[in-house]
Amino acid sequence: MDASARQRLGIVDVEKADPAQWTGLDLAVGERLQAALEDLPVETRESVWLRVVDELPYDEIASRQGCSLTAARQRVSRGMRRLAVVMGGT
């Protein structure tokens, strides 16, 4: 997952975090994120996933989804804004 996206959503990068800091890790964050993702429209959810998790460029997302580059960017932007609101970000 893209580091800036993780930061905006308040998600710890467990691959880089000190395991000693995992004590008391709030698993509800993962549940809230999963629920927020499921609430997104399918195309938006897929766009966010392809960009943030798979780290694909926007032109590849547009190609895979059969939409314009502008539409791919809008889907990711709208999805990330919605996730940030749900996760308590700005």
Order of alpha helices (4+ residues) and beta strands (2+ residues): alpha-alpha-alpha-alpha-alpha
